[in-house]
Amino acid sequence: MDFEARLAAIRADGAEVLAMELDHTYDEVPLPQLGIDSLTMLEIAARLRDLHGLAVTSSTFLEARTIRDLADRVTAADRGRR
């Protein structure tokens, strides 16, 4: 899965958990401003793992500032596992 696909998956799963539409205009909005807290982080991480096979640790989520930043970190972590 390439960066754009990861970004789209994070957007889609975040939108589902938050019950709102998330398009590219939200990629640079800080995660807390989107309503993402520790519980929603866990829910989104579980969806990313179960639906897309993406391993997102809590520390990765906590370090990420935006959806795009999270996609960058997930991509970098995936490259490091190979």
C-alpha angles and dihedrals in degrees: 000000000000128000096267091050091050090048091051091048092051090048093048096046092044090051091050094050093043093043092229138102115265117188131164091286089073096053094099099037112112110257095237090055088058089055095256110151132161094284095049089046089059092047093049092045090052092051092048090051097043100040103031107019091241116148109214115176122208090245090055090052093046092050094048116094101189141011090263091049090051091051089050092051094046090049092049092047091050091052089050092055093056 
